[in-house]
Amino acid sequence: MSSHRGIGPPIVIGGVGGLAWATSLRGMMAQFAGVDSTFHWFATFGFILVPGTAMGALLGWAFARRRDGRRRGAAVLALAPFVMAADPSTLPLLAAFIGAGFLFSGRSRRWVRLLAGISSLVFLAAVPVGAAVFFADITTPHGAWLILQLASLIAVPAIAEIVLQYAPTHTGEAATSDDEAVHPMADRPRAAG
């Protein structure tokens, strides 16, 4: 059963969430840079705020498609974090967001999911740990807050990808259309190994 409810509200909600995430990200970057931080229309808006808003809106659209049982295009929309790739140095982090979701997706062989997913989760955890060791003094309230902000900013898109790509394991019952939206093979037995 597939009900095609309005996709506007999820896209708007996702876009607002993406904008909030991106503005917080820019604020954190300013904190790390300190007095050397400068804001520019093109760099701040074109590389951070607009792509962050677009990422949120695309994730909102993907959730709406999954909710409505429409699988066409859902896998492409799961690549939404890559709209933040205006700076190529962000690609490993953006890929790790998607890899974290892939771990729980039920697609591909288990060893491929484990290899991609666990390495993604380790990378995502290593970023705030590395920042705590090399860039911030976590023994001060400011440093601890900064690392918690960084960890939270990393967790939000990773959790969104995990929820979006998650394929529950079914025991004897058929997959619902909601599960099939992103995982058309969710109710089929998985190949070992």
PyMOL commands that set and color helices and strands:
alter all, ss='L'
color gray80, all
select helices_A, chain A and resi 8-36+41-68+74-77+80-84+88-103+110-134+141-165+177-180
alter helices_A, ss='H'
color red, helices_A
deselect
rebuild
show_as cartoon
